[in-house]
Amino acid sequence: MENTTLLKQFYDAFTKFDAEKMLSCYHKDIEFKDPAFGTLHGKRAGAMWEMLCSRQEGKGFKIIYKDLITDGNKGSLTWEAFYEFGPTKRKVHNIIQADFTFKEGKILIHHDDFNLHSWAKQAMGLKGWLLGNTGFFKRKLHQQTSTLLDSYIKSKS
């Protein structure tokens, strides 16, 4: 499959919360990385998308993607997520820069980058504004997302 088509398939599936179709775009040795989850490999990266899709469907979560570019075994795009965060339902608009490396017609490396401090301010208000730019906040966030992912994986087995 051509790489541009592959990325469109991945993000079109994401807009429909179709984790299975998303994961069919990933190479078995996938490496995913972002500011919230850190670095995830293989089935753990897939489980993260399954968890996100299962938790967001029907909750007003919306994404759009644009500026898709592929060149050889590399690609990039910008995607934006719109959703409500946590029990207070704070409105979040997160702008993510995604970079990809392809191998054997699949996504081998998927790195998402976004401004964690900006996200924290939107998602957590004053607390996020005060702490969202600190190493402490990033470590705590990775701990929380890892625990959530572990619980999700355990619930599926």
Secondary structure, DSSP 8 states (H G I E B T S, - for coil): --HHHHHHHHHHHHHTT-HHHHHTTEEEEEEEEETTTEEEEHHHHHHHHHHHHHHHTTTT-EEEEEEEEEETTEEEEEEEEEEEETTTTEEEEEEEEEEEEEETTEEEEEEEE--HHHHHHHHHTHHHHHHTTSHHHHHHHHHHHHHHHHHHHHHH-
